[in-house]
């Protein structure tokens, strides 16, 4: 898996739909076959987030499969790619000031699972609106079952080629993992002319299972920093960062 961060100069304040517009722009650059695969697949191998800090705007692109990396990396990291043109936005052109690419392999993920004793308390800082879909409806509150069900489906789809999950393992996670603190607010996320209600903010979890389960939960959450969680992650929703005990939040 790879994450590519494009840092650009920020000129306007209204950026809520920029991930949606960037997704449309990127789909016009990749092959028709890959664009069609994106629209048809259950778990999307691509996620996009837009983040603002000071006078900068960052387009954060998560690439979860080798196919997605092959299609997108060569476009975004090409030396002559120095400007993004999003015609539907207030700020039409974005000059790229910096490019950063980070990688997380399945081996690195599982190394933590097998070799380290991970902390049982973790905070998730949701910095874009997050929602889940259950029984045909959108649900926009933090929920342990929906959170880990989403992460397990994404993880299995990327690394095992199937969205099927171990329901007994999910039940054990729900039994042992508890939300012990949260500070969230609701926020609408607009996609073209419609919107989805989501939540943003900080949610703290504690795992009271054995060390093996704690490590597995930790691995899924680390994976989630690359994959996003919940619905519409390819269009800017469901992005979070982790904060463990003794660490400071990034945003």
C-alpha positions as CSV (number, residue, x, y, z in Angstrom):
1,X,0.0,0.0,0.0
2,X,1.2,3.5,-0.7
3,X,0.1,7.0,0.4
4,X,1.0,10.0,-1.8
5,X,0.6,13.5,-0.4
6,X,0.6,16.4,-2.8
7,X,1.0,19.8,-0.9
8,X,-0.2,22.8,-2.8
9,X,-0.7,26.5,-2.1
10,X,-4.2,27.3,-0.7
11,X,-6.0,30.4,-2.0
12,X,-9.6,29.9,-0.9
13,X,-11.4,28.6,2.2
14,X,-14.3,26.6,0.7
15,X,-12.6,23.2,0.0
16,X,-15.3,20.7,1.1
17,X,-15.9,19.1,-2.3
18,X,-12.3,19.2,-3.5
19,X,-11.8,15.4,-2.9
20,X,-14.8,14.7,-5.1
21,X,-13.4,17.0,-7.8
22,X,-9.9,15.5,-7.5
23,X,-11.4,12.0,-7.8
24,X,-13.1,13.0,-11.1
25,X,-9.9,14.6,-12.4
26,X,-7.8,11.5,-11.5
27,X,-10.4,9.2,-13.2
28,X,-9.9,11.1,-16.4
29,X,-6.1,10.4,-16.2
30,X,-6.1,6.6,-15.5
31,X,-6.9,3.9,-18.0
32,X,-10.5,3.3,-18.9
33,X,-10.2,-0.3,-17.6
34,X,-9.0,0.9,-14.2
35,X,-11.7,3.6,-14.0
36,X,-14.3,1.0,-14.8
37,X,-12.9,-1.3,-12.1
38,X,-13.1,1.5,-9.5
39,X,-16.8,2.0,-10.3
40,X,-17.6,-1.8,-10.1
41,X,-15.5,-3.1,-7.2
42,X,-17.0,-3.6,-3.8
43,X,-14.0,-2.3,-1.8
44,X,-12.3,0.6,-3.5
45,X,-8.5,0.2,-3.9
46,X,-8.2,4.0,-3.9
47,X,-9.0,6.6,-1.3
48,X,-8.7,10.4,-1.5
49,X,-8.6,13.0,1.3
50,X,-8.2,16.7,1.2
51,X,-6.7,18.4,4.3
52,X,-6.1,22.1,5.1
53,X,-3.4,23.5,7.3
54,X,-2.4,27.2,7.4
55,X,-1.9,28.4,3.8
56,X,-1.5,24.9,2.4
57,X,-3.9,22.3,0.9
58,X,-3.0,18.7,0.8
59,X,-4.4,16.0,-1.5
60,X,-3.8,12.7,0.2
61,X,-4.2,9.6,-2.0
62,X,-4.2,6.1,-0.6
63,X,-3.3,3.3,-3.0
64,X,-4.2,-0.1,-1.6
65,X,-3.3,-2.6,-4.4
66,X,-0.4,-3.1,-6.8
67,X,-2.8,-2.3,-9.7
68,X,-3.8,1.0,-8.1
69,X,-0.2,1.9,-7.5
70,X,0.8,1.0,-11.1
71,X,-2.0,3.2,-12.5
72,X,-1.7,6.2,-10.2
73,X,1.8,6.5,-8.9
74,X,3.3,7.2,-12.4
75,X,0.8,10.0,-12.9
76,X,1.2,11.8,-9.5
77,X,5.0,11.3,-9.1
78,X,6.0,12.1,-12.7
79,X,8.7,14.9,-12.6
80,X,6.7,17.0,-15.0
81,X,3.5,16.8,-13.0
82,X,3.6,20.1,-11.2
83,X,0.1,21.5,-11.5
84,X,-3.4,20.2,-10.8
85,X,-6.3,21.8,-12.7
86,X,-9.8,21.3,-11.1
87,X,-12.2,23.2,-13.3
88,X,-15.2,22.8,-11.1
89,X,-13.6,24.4,-8.0
90,X,-13.2,28.0,-6.8
91,X,-9.5,27.6,-6.9
92,X,-9.0,26.3,-10.5
93,X,-5.2,25.6,-10.5
94,X,-3.0,24.1,-7.7
95,X,0.7,24.5,-8.0
96,X,2.4,21.5,-6.3
97,X,4.9,22.6,-3.8
98,X,5.9,19.2,-2.4
99,X,5.3,15.5,-3.0
100,X,5.7,12.8,-0.4
101,X,5.2,9.0,-0.9
102,X,5.1,6.5,2.0
103,X,4.7,2.8,1.9
104,X,3.2,0.2,4.2
105,X,3.5,-3.5,3.3
106,X,1.5,-6.4,4.6
107,X,4.8,-7.7,6.1
108,X,5.2,-4.5,8.1
109,X,1.7,-4.7,9.3
110,X,1.9,-8.3,10.4
111,X,5.3,-7.7,12.0
112,X,3.6,-5.6,14.6
113,X,1.0,-8.3,15.1
114,X,3.6,-11.0,15.7
115,X,6.5,-9.2,17.3
116,X,5.3,-6.3,19.4
117,X,3.0,-6.0,22.4
118,X,0.7,-3.1,21.3
119,X,-1.0,-0.7,23.6
120,X,-4.6,-1.6,24.4
121,X,-5.8,2.1,24.4
122,X,-5.9,4.0,21.0
123,X,-7.5,7.2,20.0
124,X,-8.8,7.8,16.4
125,X,-8.9,11.3,15.2
126,X,-11.5,11.4,12.4
127,X,-10.7,14.5,10.4
128,X,-13.1,14.0,7.5
129,X,-16.8,13.1,7.9
130,X,-17.3,9.4,8.6
131,X,-20.4,7.3,8.2
132,X,-21.3,3.6,7.8
133,X,-24.0,1.9,5.8
134,X,-26.1,-0.7,7.6
135,X,-29.4,-2.3,6.6
136,X,-29.6,0.1,3.6
137,X,-29.2,3.2,5.7
138,X,-26.4,5.6,6.6
139,X,-25.3,5.6,10.3
140,X,-23.2,8.5,11.4
141,X,-22.1,7.7,15.0
142,X,-19.0,5.8,16.1
143,X,-19.9,2.1,16.5
144,X,-17.4,-0.6,17.3
145,X,-19.1,-3.3,15.2
146,X,-19.5,-1.1,12.1
147,X,-16.0,0.3,12.5
148,X,-14.2,-3.1,12.6
149,X,-16.6,-4.7,10.2
150,X,-15.6,-2.1,7.6
151,X,-11.9,-2.5,8.3
152,X,-12.0,-6.3,8.2
153,X,-13.8,-6.2,4.9
154,X,-11.3,-3.8,3.4
155,X,-8.3,-5.7,4.7
156,X,-9.6,-9.1,3.5
157,X,-10.5,-7.6,0.1
158,X,-7.0,-6.1,-0.4
159,X,-4.9,-8.9,1.0
160,X,-7.1,-12.0,0.5
161,X,-9.2,-11.2,-2.4
162,X,-12.5,-11.6,-0.6
163,X,-14.8,-9.3,1.5
164,X,-15.9,-12.3,3.6
165,X,-14.9,-11.8,7.2
166,X,-14.7,-14.1,10.3
167,X,-18.0,-13.2,12.1
168,X,-16.9,-14.9,15.3
169,X,-13.7,-12.9,15.4
170,X,-15.8,-9.7,14.8
171,X,-18.1,-10.7,17.6
172,X,-15.1,-11.2,19.9
173,X,-13.8,-7.7,19.0
174,X,-17.2,-6.2,19.7
175,X,-17.2,-8.0,23.1
176,X,-13.7,-6.9,24.0
177,X,-13.4,-3.4,22.5
178,X,-15.2,-0.5,24.1
179,X,-15.4,3.2,23.4
180,X,-14.2,4.9,26.6
181,X,-14.2,8.5,25.4
182,X,-15.3,10.6,22.5
183,X,-15.6,14.2,21.4
184,X,-17.4,14.3,18.1
185,X,-19.7,16.5,16.1
186,X,-21.9,15.9,13.0
187,X,-21.0,17.3,9.7
188,X,-22.6,17.0,6.2
189,X,-20.4,15.8,3.4
190,X,-21.5,17.0,0.0
191,X,-21.1,14.8,-3.1
192,X,-22.2,16.7,-6.1
193,X,-25.8,17.8,-5.4
194,X,-26.4,15.4,-2.5
195,X,-24.9,15.0,0.9
196,X,-24.2,12.3,3.5
197,X,-24.3,13.0,7.3
198,X,-21.1,12.0,9.0
199,X,-19.2,12.6,12.2
200,X,-15.8,14.1,12.9
201,X,-13.7,14.2,16.0
202,X,-11.8,12.0,18.4
203,X,-12.9,8.5,19.6
204,X,-10.8,6.5,22.1
205,X,-11.0,2.8,22.3
206,X,-9.8,0.2,24.8
207,X,-9.3,-3.5,24.1
208,X,-9.7,-5.7,27.1
209,X,-8.9,-8.9,25.2
210,X,-5.7,-10.9,25.3
211,X,-2.5,-9.6,23.7
212,X,-3.2,-11.4,20.4
213,X,-6.5,-9.7,20.0
214,X,-5.1,-6.4,21.0
215,X,-2.4,-6.7,18.4
216,X,-4.9,-7.7,15.7
217,X,-7.1,-4.7,16.6
218,X,-4.0,-2.5,16.4
219,X,-3.1,-3.9,13.0
220,X,-6.5,-3.2,11.6
221,X,-6.5,0.4,12.9
222,X,-3.0,1.0,11.4
223,X,-4.3,-0.4,8.1
224,X,-7.3,2.0,8.4
225,X,-4.9,5.0,8.3
226,X,-4.2,4.0,4.7
227,X,-7.6,2.6,3.7
228,X,-10.0,4.9,5.4
229,X,-13.2,3.5,7.0
230,X,-16.9,3.5,6.2
231,X,-18.5,4.8,3.1
232,X,-17.2,7.0,0.2
233,X,-13.5,6.9,1.2
234,X,-12.6,7.4,-2.5
235,X,-14.5,10.7,-2.4
236,X,-13.0,12.1,0.8
237,X,-14.9,10.5,3.7
238,X,-13.7,8.3,6.5
239,X,-10.1,9.5,7.0
240,X,-8.5,9.2,10.5
241,X,-5.2,9.2,12.3
242,X,-4.2,7.2,15.3
243,X,-3.0,8.5,18.6
244,X,-1.6,6.0,21.1
245,X,-1.0,6.5,24.8
246,X,1.7,9.2,25.3
247,X,1.5,10.5,21.7
248,X,0.2,13.8,20.5
249,X,-2.4,14.1,17.8
250,X,-1.3,15.3,14.4
251,X,-4.3,17.4,13.6
